[in-house]
Amino acid sequence: MAGKKIENKLSQMMLEIAIKGIQNKKGKNITTIDLRNIEGSLFDYYIICTGNSPSHVDSISESVDSEIKTSTGLNPKRVEGLQNCQWVLLDYFDVIIHVMLEETRDFYRIEQMWKDAPQSHLEDID
């Protein structure tokens, strides 16, 4: 049975905090995907952004983690990809953050996998 998930104010707040962390380190091509009304989705939001080098991907990931920890006291349930920083995934239960190199993002095309979900594209901050 499909239905709207209960509004989760924490996941909405974490979405905004994560975006701030990305923008603090000048992450590019920020896309948010709202999965709350997608049947079978385990998450409320995906956030995807691009870094221009492995060290930039690492820096963005650290910024997001620091912003969320400072604002909410939460640590990620899981972090993947810090070994090579081509694609770092930060799992905050209802909010999943993907920080990727451009070529990695182009190859996996996560946005296309969730094309039925509402997506927002934020303008880059210079």
Secondary structure, DSSP 4 states (H G I P E B T S, - for coil): ---PPPP-HHHHHHHHHHHHHHHHTT-EEEEEEE-TTSTT-S-SEEEEEEESSHHHHHHHHHHHHHHHHHHH----SEEE-TTT-SEEEEEETTEEEEEEEHHHHHHH-HHHHTTTS-EEEPPPP-
